[in-house]
Amino acid sequence: MKATLKLLAFAMLCWAIVICLITACGGGAAAKHPGGNTTASRLDAFSWSPVHLLSSRVTQHSAGISSQSPFVVNAQTTTPTIQNLQGVCNATAPSSGRAATVLFNLGRWSHGACDDAQTPDSDIGVTVPHNGQVGNLVVDAVGTGTGADSGQIEFEVISSSTGAKTIIPVTCTLAVSPANSKVHCEDRATGHFTNINAGDQVVVRFFYNAGDAYRGIRVTAEYATPTF
């Protein structure tokens, strides 16, 4: 009987201690937040939790990516639009001296038979719709070149405002080549990029000498807006 009473007394003492501790903890939290409820106080006490820290770090990391990522588009940067200007000529006509022919689709509009020797120049070229630049010329053909100026390309720009023709520095020359050989020249010099205005027209002429014979002529240039 005595043993039972001692055990009961010990249990009651332990329970009283637990109640005191709970009261003390609750009172401390409430003291920090007068007028607030216990639940809100406990939530504030745990505001340092790893969840809060993780959220903060993710936000900072995301901001860093936004400011440094190479995939972020700068709205103030204009990407140039580039289109091809291409002309062809099936063959040059025999000539007793230096002659010129305009390429089909770049000043000649009837057909690609450039061997008629009837179109050395043109007053109607390809109209450009916007202000931009012309450059990056590439020429390919098959044939025979007898001189340093054989197979020379000449670009003309017809002004939309005055109608004046201007020869621009975009050019290259096929020069001397064996009979029936594949020939190539190009002009990709950035210093030769030439500004043109909306409404201007482009005409391309192909020059050759007596004794020259070319076929399968293909001329390609690029038109970029607003610049290359």
C-alpha positions as CSV (number, residue, x, y, z in Angstrom):
1,M,0.0,0.0,0.0
2,K,2.8,2.4,0.9
3,A,4.6,1.6,-2.3
4,T,1.5,2.4,-4.3
5,L,1.0,5.7,-2.6
6,K,4.7,6.6,-3.2
7,L,4.3,5.8,-6.9
8,L,1.2,7.9,-7.2
9,A,2.8,10.8,-5.5
10,F,5.8,10.6,-7.9
11,A,3.5,10.5,-10.9
12,M,1.6,13.6,-9.7
13,L,4.9,15.5,-9.1
14,C,6.1,14.7,-12.6
15,W,2.8,15.9,-14.1
16,A,3.0,19.1,-12.1
17,I,6.5,19.8,-13.4
18,V,5.3,19.2,-17.1
19,I,2.4,21.6,-16.6
20,C,4.8,24.3,-15.2
21,L,7.2,23.9,-18.1
22,I,4.4,24.2,-20.7
23,T,3.0,27.3,-18.9
24,A,6.4,28.9,-18.8
25,C,7.0,28.4,-22.5
26,G,3.6,29.6,-23.5
27,G,3.9,32.7,-21.4
28,G,7.3,33.6,-22.8
29,A,6.0,33.5,-26.4
30,A,2.9,35.5,-25.4
31,A,5.1,38.0,-23.6
32,K,7.0,38.7,-26.8
33,H,3.7,39.4,-28.7
34,P,1.2,41.0,-26.3
35,G,-2.4,40.6,-27.5
36,G,-1.4,37.9,-30.0
37,N,-2.4,34.3,-29.9
38,T,0.0,31.5,-29.1
39,T,-0.1,29.9,-32.6
40,A,1.0,33.1,-34.3
41,S,3.8,33.6,-31.8
42,R,5.1,30.1,-32.5
43,L,5.0,30.6,-36.2
44,D,7.0,33.8,-35.9
45,A,9.6,32.1,-33.7
46,F,10.3,29.6,-36.5
47,S,10.7,32.1,-39.3
48,W,14.3,31.1,-39.7
49,S,13.3,27.7,-41.1
50,P,15.2,26.2,-44.1
51,V,12.1,26.7,-46.3
52,H,12.5,30.5,-46.0
53,L,16.2,30.4,-46.8
54,L,15.6,28.2,-49.8
55,S,13.0,30.6,-51.2
56,S,15.3,33.6,-50.8
57,R,18.2,31.8,-52.5
58,V,16.1,30.6,-55.4
59,T,14.8,34.2,-56.0
60,Q,18.4,35.6,-56.0
61,H,19.6,32.8,-58.3
62,S,16.8,33.4,-60.7
63,A,17.5,37.1,-60.8
64,G,21.1,36.3,-61.6
65,I,20.1,34.1,-64.5
66,S,17.9,36.8,-65.9
67,S,20.6,39.4,-65.9
68,Q,23.4,37.2,-67.2
69,S,21.8,34.5,-69.5
70,P,23.0,34.7,-73.1
71,F,19.4,33.8,-74.1
72,V,17.9,37.0,-72.8
73,V,16.9,39.2,-75.8
74,N,17.8,42.8,-75.6
75,A,14.9,44.8,-76.9
76,Q,17.1,47.6,-78.1
77,T,19.1,45.3,-80.4
78,T,17.8,44.9,-84.0
79,T,18.7,41.7,-85.8
80,P,19.4,42.3,-89.5
81,T,17.1,40.7,-92.1
82,I,19.2,39.3,-95.0
83,Q,17.8,38.4,-98.4
84,N,19.5,37.1,-101.5
85,L,19.7,39.0,-104.8
86,Q,20.4,36.4,-107.5
87,G,20.9,36.7,-111.3
88,V,21.7,34.1,-114.0
89,C,22.9,34.1,-117.6
90,N,23.1,31.0,-119.7
91,A,26.0,32.2,-121.9
92,T,27.8,35.3,-123.2
93,A,27.5,36.3,-126.8
94,P,30.6,36.4,-129.1
95,S,32.2,39.8,-129.1
96,S,34.8,41.6,-131.1
97,G,35.7,43.8,-128.1
98,R,34.8,44.4,-124.5
99,A,31.1,43.9,-124.0
100,A,28.6,43.8,-121.2
101,T,25.4,41.9,-120.5
102,V,22.8,42.3,-117.8
103,L,21.8,39.2,-115.8
104,F,18.3,37.8,-115.8
105,N,16.5,38.7,-112.6
106,L,18.9,41.6,-111.9
107,G,18.0,44.0,-114.7
108,R,17.1,41.7,-117.5
109,W,13.4,40.5,-117.4
110,S,12.7,38.7,-120.6
111,H,14.7,35.5,-120.3
112,G,18.1,34.1,-119.2
113,A,19.5,33.9,-122.7
114,C,22.2,36.4,-122.3
115,D,23.9,35.4,-125.6
116,D,21.7,37.8,-127.6
117,A,24.2,40.7,-127.0
118,Q,21.2,43.0,-126.9
119,T,21.1,44.1,-123.2
120,P,24.3,45.8,-122.2
121,D,22.5,47.9,-119.5
122,S,19.1,48.4,-118.0
123,D,17.0,51.2,-116.6
124,I,14.8,48.8,-114.5
125,G,16.4,46.8,-111.7
126,V,15.4,45.1,-108.5
127,T,13.6,47.5,-106.2
128,V,14.6,47.3,-102.5
129,P,11.7,47.9,-100.1
130,H,13.6,49.3,-97.2
131,N,16.7,51.2,-96.3
132,G,19.6,48.8,-96.1
133,Q,22.9,47.6,-97.5
134,V,24.2,45.5,-100.4
135,G,27.3,43.3,-100.2
136,N,28.7,39.8,-99.9
137,L,28.9,39.1,-103.7
138,V,29.6,35.6,-105.0
139,V,30.0,34.7,-108.7
140,D,30.3,31.2,-110.3
141,A,30.6,30.2,-113.9
142,V,32.2,27.9,-116.5
143,G,34.3,29.3,-119.3
144,T,37.4,30.9,-120.7
145,G,38.9,34.2,-119.5
146,T,41.6,35.8,-121.6
147,G,42.4,38.9,-119.5
148,A,42.7,40.2,-116.0
149,D,39.4,42.1,-116.4
150,S,37.5,39.1,-117.9
151,G,34.2,38.3,-116.2
152,Q,34.0,41.5,-114.2
153,I,30.9,42.2,-112.2
154,E,29.5,45.7,-111.9
155,F,26.7,46.8,-109.5
156,E,24.6,49.8,-110.4
157,V,22.1,51.5,-108.1
158,I,19.4,53.5,-109.7
159,S,18.3,56.3,-107.3
160,S,14.6,56.4,-106.5
161,S,14.7,60.1,-106.1
162,T,16.8,61.3,-109.0
163,G,17.0,58.3,-111.4
164,A,20.8,58.7,-111.4
165,K,22.9,55.5,-111.8
166,T,25.8,55.0,-109.4
167,I,28.4,52.2,-109.6
168,I,29.1,50.9,-106.2
169,P,32.3,49.2,-104.9
170,V,30.8,45.7,-104.6
171,T,32.6,43.8,-107.4
172,C,34.9,40.9,-108.3
173,T,36.5,39.5,-111.5
174,L,36.8,36.0,-112.8
175,A,40.1,36.9,-114.6
176,V,42.3,34.6,-116.7
177,S,41.1,30.9,-116.8
178,P,41.7,27.9,-119.1
179,A,39.0,26.9,-121.5
180,N,35.8,25.4,-120.0
181,S,37.1,25.6,-116.5
182,K,35.0,26.3,-113.4
183,V,35.7,29.8,-112.2
184,H,34.7,31.7,-109.0
185,C,35.2,35.1,-107.4
186,E,33.7,36.9,-104.5
187,D,33.6,40.1,-102.6
188,R,32.8,39.9,-98.9
189,A,34.7,42.9,-97.8
190,T,32.8,44.8,-95.1
191,G,34.3,48.0,-96.4
192,H,32.4,47.5,-99.6
193,F,29.0,47.2,-97.9
194,T,27.0,50.0,-99.6
195,N,24.0,51.8,-98.2
196,I,20.9,51.9,-100.4
197,N,17.5,53.6,-99.8
198,A,14.0,52.3,-100.0
199,G,12.8,52.4,-103.6
200,D,16.3,52.3,-105.1
201,Q,16.8,49.7,-107.9
202,V,19.8,47.3,-108.3
203,V,21.2,46.3,-111.7
204,V,24.1,43.8,-112.2
205,R,26.2,43.8,-115.4
206,F,28.7,41.1,-116.5
207,F,31.7,42.4,-118.5
208,Y,33.8,40.2,-120.8
209,N,36.4,40.5,-123.6
210,A,36.8,39.3,-127.1
211,G,37.9,35.7,-126.9
212,D,36.2,35.2,-123.6
213,A,33.4,32.6,-123.4
214,Y,31.3,32.0,-120.3
215,R,28.2,29.9,-119.6
216,G,26.2,28.9,-116.5
217,I,26.8,32.3,-114.9
218,R,25.3,32.7,-111.5
219,V,25.7,35.9,-109.4
220,T,24.4,36.1,-105.8
221,A,24.6,39.1,-103.5
222,E,23.0,39.9,-100.1
223,Y,20.6,42.7,-99.2
224,A,20.5,43.4,-95.5
225,T,18.1,45.6,-93.5
226,P,18.9,47.8,-91.7
227,T,22.6,46.8,-92.0
228,F,24.8,43.7,-92.0
